[in-house]
Amino acid sequence: MTSTAARTAQKTAQIVSEPSCKDAGKAARAAELQAANINPRTGLATDYLNHFNEAIMLLEMIPDMPDCAEDFLGWQPLSYREHFAASNFKARELAISAYESADPAIRAEFDGITSAMTSILTAVGAAMRQARQDKTRATLAGQATGWVKPLVTLAGGIINGNGSEADVDYIMTH
C-alpha cells in the first residue's frame, strides 16, 4: 500500500471510529435527562404519575376514613406541563422541554391515558359531590381506584418505553 493510500485508510478509519458532534450532543442530552429522572428514550418523567397516585391514595382512604373524601375533592387535574411548572422538581424546565420534543406518537399515547385518568377522577369527584352517604362515596372511591390504577401502570410503561417504538429506536441508534 502506498503511503498516500495508507494515510487515506487511516484517516477514514479515524473518521468512522470517532463519534460525531451530533452523536456527542445526543449522548450528553441523554445523560442530562437520565440524571434528572427523565427517560431519554421517551422524554417523559415518572414524577408526573405522582399527581395521579396522590388521588388514588386519597380514594383508598375514603372507605376507612370518610372525611378523606373532602381531601380528594380538593384534588385538581393538572396537565404534564402544569404539573411540572407548579412542582419543586429540580429539572422542571428540562422535563417540560423533553416532553415537548418527545416523539409525537409516544406523547399522544401517553396523553390519551392521562386524559382518561383525569376524566375518571373528575367524574368521580362530581359524583361524590352529589352523593349524600359515606357508603356511596366509598363505593365510588373503590370503583375509581380499580379503573385508574391499571392506567397508571400503563402510563408508567409508556414513560419507561416498555414495548414501544422508543425501545426499537433506542436500540437501533446505540
C-alpha positions, 0 to 999 in steps of 0.5 A: 500500500502506498503511503498516500493510500495508507494515510487515506485508510487511516484517516477514514478509519479515524473518521468512522471510529470517532463519534460525531458532534451530533452523536456527542450532543445526543449522548450528553442530552441523554445523560442530562435527562437520565440524571434528572429522572427523565427517560431519554428514550421517551422524554417523559418523567415518572414524577408526573404519575405522582399527581395521579397516585396522590388521588388514588391514595386519597380514594383508598382512604375514603372507605376507612376514613370518610372525611378523606373524601373532602381531601380528594375533592380538593384534588385538581387535574393538572396537565404534564406541563402544569404539573411540572411548572407548579412542582419543586422538581429540580429539572422542571424546565428540562422535563417540560422541554423533553416532553415537548420534543418527545416523539409525537406518537409516544406523547399522544399515547401517553396523553390519551391515558392521562386524559382518561385518568383525569376524566375518571377522577373528575367524574368521580369527584362530581359524583361524590359531590352529589352523593349524600352517604359515606357508603356511596362515596366509598363505593365510588372511591373503590370503583375509581381506584380499580379503573385508574390504577391499571392506567397508571401502570400503563402510563408508567410503561409508556414513560419507561418505553416498555414495548414501544417504538422508543425501545426499537429506536433506542436500540437501533441508534446505540 
